[in-house]
Amino acid sequence: MKYSEAEKQIKALSDKYSVEMNGKDFYVVYDGKLRVAYVDGVNKYGLHADYGAFLNMPANDELFMILAYLAKTPLDERAKEKKYYVKVYDSGIGYLNINNFTGKMSVNNVSEGNSYKTKFTDKGIEQLKQRDDIPLDWDKVRFEEAN
């Protein structure tokens, strides 16, 4: 489970719940001030709660299950992977596009849809660098963070 998915599920339980990251730890905050539980961001299975407060929280059973599922998720799978546009040259249409059907490269805008992929993770970029059919000087392209 990703942190973002856990946050969405927790906020759906009560409008009094919010979450915050403190270092690598994922905290559940009640009513904007009381930290009732957190998932350790360094140790897998690390789930901690102020049980006195936790037992009186709305939907505490569901909250516990969400946090337990997050705690059992491997640490490197919890954060959303950043994605990047590969800027080949300075222009509104200077971005790397990969055709989803043929795998061929083209340069166009950042619009991504069924036909073209324009956002790439670090792992995806490393795979692209290994391809002989993408004639880019990877030292000269720029990477822009995608939303």
N, C-alpha and C positions, 0 to 999 in steps of 0.2 A: 504494500500500500504506500502510495506517495503521501508526503506531508500535506500537499494541497487537497488530496482526496479526503484525508482524515479531517482536515479543517472544515471542509464543506459538510461532511456528515455530522460533525460535532455542532456546528452552528445551526443545523437543521433540527437538532434536538431541543434547543431553547434559544431564544433571542438574548438570553443573559450570558451565554457562553461566548467566549472569544479564545483565540489562541495567540501565543507569542513564542518566538524562538529566542532563546537565551544561550548564546554560543551555539552548540549543536543540539541542545535539549529543546524538546517540544512541550510547551506548557499549556494546560487548559486553565483558563481564568474565568472565574464566575463573577458576574456583576461588575466587571472592570477592575476588581481589586484583589480578589481572593484566589490565589493559585491553589487549585484543588488536586492536581495530579500532573505528572510529566513523564514523558518517555525519554529515556537516556539516549543521547545521540552518539555515544561512544561505545556502549556495550549492548550487544543484541540481547533481547529479552528484558532489558531494564525498564520496568514500569514501577513508578513510585506514586503513592497517593497519601494525602492527609485523610486517613480513613474516617476520623471523626467528622470532618466536613464533607467528605465524599459521600458518606451514607445518606446525607440529607439533600444531595443534589438532585435536580430533576432528571429523570431518565438515567439514573446512575448505572443500571444494568447495561443499557445500550452503550453508554459512554465507556464503561469498562471494556466491553467487547471491541469497540473501535480502537481503543488504546492498546489492548492486547494484540490485536491484529497488526497494528503499526509496530509494536515492539518486536514481534516475531519476524517482521520483514527485514531482510539483510540490509545493513547500514547503507551500502552503496546503491541500493534500489529505492531509497526513500525520497531523495531529492529529485525534483524534476530536472531532466537533462537540459542544459542550455543548448539552444540551436542558433546557428549563424547563417547569414547570407555570405556568399563568396563574391566579393566585388572584383571583377576582372579589369574594368577600366572605368574612368569617371564619366558617367552618364546615367540617366534614369533607366537606361536599358543595358547597363553594363554588368549584369549579375549572371552567375552561372545557373543554368537550368539543366536538369537531367530529365529526359523523356521517360515517363513511367512505363511505357510499352516497349520501347526499343533500347533504352539505356543510353541513347546518344546524347551528346552534349550540345547545348546551344547557349547563346548569351542573349538575355532579354531582361524583362523587369522582374520584380519580386513576387508577382502574383503566383500563388500556388493553387493548384486544383487537381482534378483527376489526371490531367495529361502530363503535368510537369512538377518536379520537385525542386524547390528553391531554398529550403531550409535544411541545414545539415548539422548533426551532432559532431562532437570531436571525433568519435569513432568513425562516423560516416566520412568525414573529411580525410582521415587517415587512409580509408579505403579508396577514396577518389585519387589521392596522391599516388597510389600504387598502379593506377590504370594507365596503360600506354596510349590509349585513345583519347586522353584529355591533355592536350598540348599546352599546359599552363606552366608558367614559372611561378611555383608556389612561394618563392621568396618575395615576389612582387605583388601578389594579390593581397587584398585587405579583407578582413573578416568583420562583419557588422552583426551585432547581436540582434536576433530576430525575436519578435514577440510570440 
